[in-house]
Amino acid sequence: MRTIDWVDGAVEIIDQTVLPGEVKILRLRTVPELVAAIQSLAVRGAPALGVAGAFGVALAARVHADDPVARDEAVQRVENARPTAVNLARGARRAAGLLAQGAAAVLEEAFRVRDEEIAASEAMAVRGADLMVELCGARPRLLTHCNTGGLAAVTVGTALGVVHELHQRGQLAGVVASETRPLLQGARLTSWELTRWGIEHRVAVDSAGPFLMARGEVDAVILGADRICANGDVINKIGTYSHALGARRAGLPFVVVAPESTVDLETASGDDVTIEDRGSAEVTPWAPAANPAFDVTPHDLVTAIVTDHRVIRHDRGDRV
């Protein structure tokens, strides 16, 4: 099952806002429909957003084939639909680079973006599983945060792809899925995917993660990223920084799994990243709320970064 794909002239996505209660496919025929789906988190996750960006440009090229001004405005709306994850803008720009060659060329590039993300998930799963066994020994107990499975990455996933690979090898003792407030991507989406795979797991309230680590119930933390800066700082779902601090205090590996498309060498550090704030409505109707969608985990708290091409061991002095 693919999170996002192009089917008969439209973008089809699994609507992540209604999971786990319903598996609903949305068919998006226009750029405004796609942008609304991105902003509502009906489609989310850095690799999936990269594919959404590319397909969004394909939609713009098709719908506005005879109006370059409207087409370019539509491309900008796709690229800027969410500000923090680098993959969205990168996927859109890749596809937009072929606009002069026509809509068919743009769509072919979007397919390449999709297929590269699928291949990246498969490569990360193997490389990451090997690393986790090296760091933790056989059958580790892992804590993960947010959702990093196929829902976030077209098919297998990033960090959750590693979990799946360990499970397939018989080398996984269990998973703690951090619930990931306020929209519960861990409790809703990660738990749903783990259940489908038959993987034993528990859902934990976000603030319990560091305590579970301190109590010896977790062997490592493994999660994804929405952007990895040139200095190795990791931008990921809010709550990641807390888990990194808990892992450091407990002496546990903290491993980030993300494709090379998430590595942003043009951004020096997390200080240079615009962090999206999603407003009070998602948190509480009766008071102003701080609701940053992401946080910055400093590179010195990260044990290793696994991509589809390499393993960067910060604990051994490797650099991005």
Phi, psi and omega in degrees: 000123179265136177299321185213141178200169176255122183226115174051049172086010179217162176269127176249133180228156166279124181285104185283351180284341183252356174287151003270001185292331184213137171262104187239131178262125175260135178251115188252117186255347183228161178297316177302323178295318179293316179299318178298321179294321178294314185288332178274356182070023170296328168234134185202175185097131189306308181297318179296324178292326175299318177293319177300319178299316180293316179293328177298320177294323176298320175299314181299319181294326181281312185291324185247041183300331184255010183220084183303326180293311178296323179298312182293324176296320178295320178299318179296322179296321177295310184300327185258013185299324173220139192270341194268313183289126184287333186297324182301305180295323182294317178296318179296318182292322178300311180293322181295336179296347180249012182301324182295341181268356176104168186297324181295319179294322178298315180296321178298322177293321177298320176298322178295319176301313178302311184292326177294321179293322177296314179296323179297319178301316181295320180292318180296323181301314182290311183296319181291321179297318177300317181294317182297322177293322177297319183281325191244348188085181183294143172058061178287157171257121191244143172252133177232164186225147182062210179231126183227026179268204180299331178298330182265349191215033176077304181231263191290313179120183179258265180298319180289336172297322176296316177302315180298317180297317177299319178298316180298328180278352186075027185242030181231128180269337181159169185225139166253121179258112177293134190297327174068073176287157005269351186259002169061044178297331177283311182292325181270305192273310180296316179298321178298315180292318179297321178297316178299327180274354181074031183261126179296132181202164171234147171264134180239142172300148187307315186287352180279341186307304181300326179291320177297323176297313181297330182275001176081022182263002182223142179259339180193160173251133178223126183207179185258198180206148173263342175196138173241119186280170184299329180272001180096357173301143185246125174260120181210179183309140178307135186109342179298316182301318179298318179293325178295318177296319178297319179295319179297316181296324182273355180073033183254151174297141176237109191241132178251133180239121182201148180289163177302334179295346178267347178282124185241090182287349178277350178251117190296314184205175179298338178296340185263006185259133173283119181265120181293130171251126189264009172083176188281334190301327180287344188253306183203140179273353190245002179204153173299146183225144168274121184223060175293133181284338185223165169223176182246122174258117181300146186300333183285355174263358184260121179290312184204154172241127178252124173242180178288348182249338190197169170241122179259110183264094176298328181291348177247008177091007178294153178238151178297000000 
